[in-house]
């Protein structure tokens, strides 16, 4: 009977570990989505700043 109890205990341990891993994977995915959103925001801002620099440079050339 001891072997059955040990097997059940081991199964519960593994099940808990798998559930923990699933939660960790979900949290990692959520963090990755936030990082991707932040990177997208930075890319858009960078493009906007780049366009502004070009526009100002061209305006300076036209005024010269």
TORPA-4810 file (N, C-alpha, C, O; in nm, 3 decimals):
<nodes>
NODE_1_0.082_-0.120_0.000_0.000_0.000_0.000_0.086_0.125_0.000_0.045_0.229_-0.053_X
NODE_2_0.205_0.117_0.059_0.295_0.231_0.065_0.333_0.280_-0.074_0.344_0.401_-0.096_X
NODE_3_0.354_0.188_-0.167_0.393_0.227_-0.303_0.283_0.307_-0.371_0.310_0.402_-0.444_X
NODE_4_0.158_0.268_-0.347_0.045_0.340_-0.405_0.039_0.481_-0.348_0.016_0.577_-0.422_X
NODE_5_0.059_0.495_-0.221_0.056_0.626_-0.155_0.170_0.712_-0.207_0.153_0.832_-0.231_X
NODE_6_0.288_0.651_-0.223_0.402_0.726_-0.276_0.377_0.770_-0.420_0.409_0.883_-0.458_X
NODE_7_0.319_0.681_-0.499_0.288_0.715_-0.638_0.186_0.829_-0.643_0.199_0.920_-0.725_X
NODE_8_0.087_0.823_-0.557_-0.015_0.929_-0.553_0.048_1.060_-0.511_0.017_1.165_-0.567_X
NODE_9_0.134_1.055_-0.413_0.203_1.175_-0.365_0.292_1.233_-0.476_0.294_1.354_-0.498_X
NODE_10_0.364_1.144_-0.544_0.450_1.189_-0.655_0.369_1.250_-0.768_0.408_1.350_-0.828_X
NODE_11_0.255_1.189_-0.797_0.167_1.240_-0.902_0.115_1.379_-0.865_0.110_1.468_-0.950_X
NODE_12_0.078_1.397_-0.741_0.030_1.528_-0.696_0.140_1.631_-0.705_0.116_1.746_-0.742_X
NODE_13_0.262_1.592_-0.672_0.376_1.682_-0.680_0.400_1.726_-0.825_0.418_1.844_-0.853_X
NODE_14_0.401_1.629_-0.914_0.423_1.658_-1.057_0.311_1.746_-1.109_0.336_1.841_-1.183_X
NODE_15_0.188_1.715_-1.072_0.073_1.794_-1.116_0.087_1.939_-1.069_0.062_2.032_-1.146_X
NODE_16_0.127_1.957_-0.943_0.148_2.092_-0.891_0.258_2.164_-0.965_0.248_2.284_-0.991_X
NODE_17_0.364_2.091_-0.999_0.475_2.151_-1.073_0.431_2.193_-1.213_0.468_2.300_-1.261_X
NODE_18_0.353_2.109_-1.277_0.304_2.141_-1.411_0.213_2.264_-1.406_0.221_2.351_-1.493_X
NODE_19_0.127_2.271_-1.306_0.040_2.387_-1.291_0.123_2.513_-1.268_0.094_2.619_-1.323_X
NODE_20_0.227_2.501_-1.186_0.316_2.614_-1.160_0.386_2.659_-1.287_0.398_2.779_-1.313_X
NODE_21_0.431_2.563_-1.365_0.497_2.597_-1.492_0.400_2.666_-1.588_0.437_2.760_-1.658_X
NODE_22_0.277_2.620_-1.591_0.177_2.682_-1.678_0.151_2.826_-1.636_0.140_2.915_-1.721_X
NODE_23_0.142_2.850_-1.507_0.124_2.987_-1.457_0.244_3.074_-1.489_0.230_3.190_-1.528_X
NODE_24_0.364_3.018_-1.472_0.485_3.093_-1.505_0.491_3.126_-1.654_0.529_3.237_-1.692_X
NODE_25_0.453_3.030_-1.738_0.453_3.054_-1.882_0.353_3.162_-1.919_0.380_3.246_-2.005_X
NODE_26_0.238_3.161_-1.855_0.136_3.263_-1.880_0.188_3.401_-1.839_0.170_3.498_-1.912_X
NODE_27_0.251_3.408_-1.724_0.307_3.536_-1.677_0.417_3.584_-1.770_0.427_3.703_-1.799_X
NODE_28_0.500_3.492_-1.817_0.607_3.528_-1.911_0.549_3.582_-2.040_0.600_3.679_-2.096_X
NODE_29_0.443_3.520_-2.088_0.376_3.568_-2.209_0.320_3.708_-2.191_0.328_3.791_-2.281_X
NODE_30_0.264_3.734_-2.074_0.208_3.866_-2.045_0.319_3.971_-2.043_0.304_4.080_-2.098_X
NODE_31_0.430_3.938_-1.979_0.544_4.031_-1.975_0.596_4.055_-2.116_0.628_4.168_-2.152_X
NODE_32_0.605_3.949_-2.196_0.652_3.964_-2.334_0.560_4.056_-2.414_0.607_4.134_-2.496_X
NODE_33_0.429_4.046_-2.391_0.335_4.136_-2.460_0.359_4.281_-2.419_0.352_4.371_-2.503_X
NODE_34_0.387_4.305_-2.292_0.415_4.441_-2.245_0.544_4.494_-2.307_0.551_4.610_-2.348_X
NODE_35_0.646_4.410_-2.315_0.772_4.451_-2.376_0.752_4.482_-2.523_0.806_4.580_-2.574_X
NODE_36_0.675_4.400_-2.592_0.646_4.424_-2.733_0.570_4.554_-2.752_0.600_4.630_-2.844_X
NODE_37_0.472_4.580_-2.667_0.398_4.707_-2.674_0.490_4.825_-2.652_0.481_4.926_-2.723_X
NODE_38_0.580_4.814_-2.553_0.674_4.923_-2.525_0.768_4.945_-2.643_0.796_5.059_-2.680_X
NODE_39_0.817_4.837_-2.702_0.906_4.847_-2.817_0.834_4.912_-2.935_0.893_4.992_-3.007_X
NODE_40_0.708_4.878_-2.954_0.629_4.938_-3.061_0.613_5.088_-3.038_0.624_5.168_-3.131_X
NODE_41_0.586_5.126_-2.915_0.572_5.268_-2.881_0.702_5.343_-2.907_0.701_5.452_-2.965_X
NODE_42_0.814_5.285_-2.865_0.944_5.348_-2.887_0.972_5.360_-3.037_1.024_5.463_-3.081_X
NODE_43_0.940_5.259_-3.114_0.963_5.264_-3.259_0.881_5.374_-3.324_0.930_5.446_-3.410_X
NODE_44_0.754_5.388_-3.281_0.670_5.494_-3.337_0.723_5.631_-3.300_0.726_5.722_-3.383_X
NODE_45_0.763_5.647_-3.174_0.817_5.776_-3.130_0.947_5.808_-3.203_0.971_5.923_-3.240_X
NODE_46_1.030_5.708_-3.224_1.156_5.726_-3.294_1.131_5.772_-3.438_1.198_5.862_-3.488_X
NODE_47_1.035_5.709_-3.504_1.001_5.748_-3.642_0.950_5.890_-3.646_0.983_5.967_-3.736_X
NODE_48_0.869_5.926_-3.548_0.814_6.061_-3.541_0.925_6.164_-3.520_0.927_6.268_-3.585_X
NODE_49_1.015_6.134_-3.428_1.128_6.225_-3.401_1.216_6.237_-3.524_1.261_6.346_-3.558_X
NODE_50_1.242_6.125_-3.590_1.324_6.126_-3.712_1.261_6.213_-3.820_1.331_6.289_-3.887_X
NODE_51_1.131_6.202_-3.836_1.062_6.284_-3.937_1.071_6.432_-3.899_1.089_6.517_-3.987_X
NODE_52_1.059_6.462_-3.772_1.069_6.601_-3.726_1.208_6.657_-3.752_1.222_6.772_-3.795_X
NODE_53_1.311_6.579_-3.727_1.448_6.623_-3.753_1.468_6.651_-3.901_1.527_6.753_-3.937_X
NODE_54_1.420_6.563_-3.985_1.432_6.582_-4.131_1.357_6.708_-4.173_1.409_6.788_-4.251_X
NODE_55_1.236_6.726_-4.123_1.157_6.844_-4.159_1.227_6.972_-4.117_1.231_7.069_-4.194_X
NODE_56_1.283_6.975_-3.998_1.354_7.095_-3.952_1.479_7.120_-4.033_1.511_7.234_-4.066_X
NODE_57_1.551_7.012_-4.066_1.671_7.026_-4.148_1.635_7.083_-4.285_1.702_7.174_-4.334_X
NODE_58_1.532_7.029_-4.346_1.490_7.079_-4.476_1.443_7.224_-4.469_1.468_7.303_-4.560_X
NODE_59_1.374_7.258_-4.362_1.330_7.396_-4.343_1.449_7.488_-4.331_1.449_7.599_-4.384_X
NODE_60_1.554_7.442_-4.259_1.676_7.523_-4.245_1.743_7.541_-4.381_1.790_7.651_-4.413_X
NODE_61_1.749_7.435_-4.461_1.809_7.446_-4.595_1.730_7.542_-4.683_1.788_7.622_-4.756_X
NODE_62_1.598_7.534_-4.675_1.515_7.623_-4.757_1.533_7.769_-4.718_1.530_7.859_-4.802_X
NODE_63_1.551_7.791_-4.588_1.564_7.928_-4.538_1.700_7.987_-4.569_1.717_8.108_-4.568_X
NODE_64_1.797_7.902_-4.597_1.934_7.952_-4.620_1.952_8.013_-4.756_2.061_8.058_-4.789_X
</nodes>
